[in-house]
Amino acid sequence: MKKILIISPYFPYPPRDGGKVRLYNLIKHLSKDNEVYLLAYIEPEASSDSIRTAKEVCKDVFPVVRHEDKRIEREDIPRCVSFFYTQAMIDELNRVLNLVKPDLVQLDFLIMTEYVKHIKNIPVFYTEHDLGTLDFNQSYHDRDLPDNVRYVEWRKLVEYERNIINKFKSVIVLTDRDKNIMNKFNPDAKTVVIQTGVDIDFFNIGKKSGNEKNLVFVGHYKHYPNADAIVYFVRFIFDKIIKRIPDIKLYVVGSGLTEDVRRLEKENIIITGEVEDIRQYLKCPNIFIAPVRLGGGIKGKVLEAMASGVPVVATQEAAEGIQCEHYYDILVADTASKFADMVIELCLNDKLYNKISENARMNAVNQYDWKVIAKKLNAFYEKNI
């Protein structure tokens, strides 16, 4: 049994977006064979239920309330990293290291990597959730800045990542593509793929709910690639679908609604915001759309839809990293017109709909069960500490 300290910029309870879902499920399953401790920022408005829920699966939890105005600003630290670099977290990290004396540390997300400099004589593993950072157009950091200023910050961030990852024992990435990118970006980094999964028991094929096929997109919209995806879909794809299927509705589901997403709402576009149980929208005969254009890693939302038996129409970017086959367990489109055509085909072709539904569920069960992925991560840690 190992003592594992996990450090995160986001408190993973409740698990409302891809990064939090990954952390939540890995902690839950790693805790069965290890003592898992969580050190994470928590937002000032967070509910006490979040901490209580975390303690149900962790040996202990150390939340640090995050205040952006308390950040440490230094010339050598990129802006987006500085927002999560505070004396409060440094002090708590030092206290927790002395108290827990972990066998290993797992540090998640690039914006937390500066803390590796405060950990001595303990193996530290870094999980890189999204290597889209390395492409200026793909990167979602500093999107509030003008492009010319953002470009300067991006260059600084890329060089920062190139140097900081050498301080980790190993870098965990989510896809083979990200492994190849990391190997070219920094050949000295020891990189391993530990993919993202899905809770196949929680997400399951339920009873068919009516006959009306509607469209569903799920995301945390303060994460820029999600807001970009749904705005792009509504502007360039949805009207093509409505011309063939006038009564179809689009449900935009998820937390962190931004103004550009809120403005999309009209008669046949329903902005639900955060919902109590996402499964009410992941029901047949709905169709899950994944028009994602930015970012890397694996899109957990796609796996959740597949596990639920809801057919997915995705861009190549959204399907990246998932072992799936076009027209077998997913539909993949590389243009707005093809995306619309595939949605229409699923709406009108029940045989194709049912085929994709059944095969997608089978794929999720066979390859993406969190229990199996957590065992793979645990075995990796056993071998490398």
Secondary structure as GFF3:
##gff-version 3
##sequence-region A 1 385
A	DSSP	beta_strand	3	8	.	.	.	ID=ss1
A	DSSP	alpha_helix	18	30	.	.	.	ID=ss2
A	DSSP	beta_strand	35	42	.	.	.	ID=ss3
A	DSSP	alpha_helix	48	55	.	.	.	ID=ss4
A	DSSP	beta_strand	60	65	.	.	.	ID=ss5
A	DSSP	three_ten_helix	68	70	.	.	.	ID=ss6
A	DSSP	alpha_helix	79	82	.	.	.	ID=ss7
A	DSSP	alpha_helix	87	100	.	.	.	ID=ss8
A	DSSP	beta_strand	104	108	.	.	.	ID=ss9
A	DSSP	three_ten_helix	110	118	.	.	.	ID=ss10
A	DSSP	beta_strand	124	127	.	.	.	ID=ss11
A	DSSP	three_ten_helix	131	134	.	.	.	ID=ss12
A	DSSP	alpha_helix	147	164	.	.	.	ID=ss13
A	DSSP	three_ten_helix	165	167	.	.	.	ID=ss14
A	DSSP	beta_strand	170	173	.	.	.	ID=ss15
A	DSSP	alpha_helix	176	185	.	.	.	ID=ss16
A	DSSP	beta_strand	191	193	.	.	.	ID=ss17
A	DSSP	beta_strand	215	218	.	.	.	ID=ss18
A	DSSP	alpha_helix	224	236	.	.	.	ID=ss19
A	DSSP	alpha_helix	238	244	.	.	.	ID=ss20
A	DSSP	beta_strand	250	253	.	.	.	ID=ss21
A	DSSP	alpha_helix	259	262	.	.	.	ID=ss22
A	DSSP	beta_strand	269	273	.	.	.	ID=ss23
A	DSSP	three_ten_helix	278	280	.	.	.	ID=ss24
A	DSSP	beta_strand	287	290	.	.	.	ID=ss25
A	DSSP	alpha_helix	300	307	.	.	.	ID=ss26
A	DSSP	beta_strand	312	315	.	.	.	ID=ss27
A	DSSP	alpha_helix	316	319	.	.	.	ID=ss28
A	DSSP	beta_strand	331	333	.	.	.	ID=ss29
A	DSSP	alpha_helix	336	348	.	.	.	ID=ss30
A	DSSP	alpha_helix	350	367	.	.	.	ID=ss31
A	DSSP	alpha_helix	370	384	.	.	.	ID=ss32
###
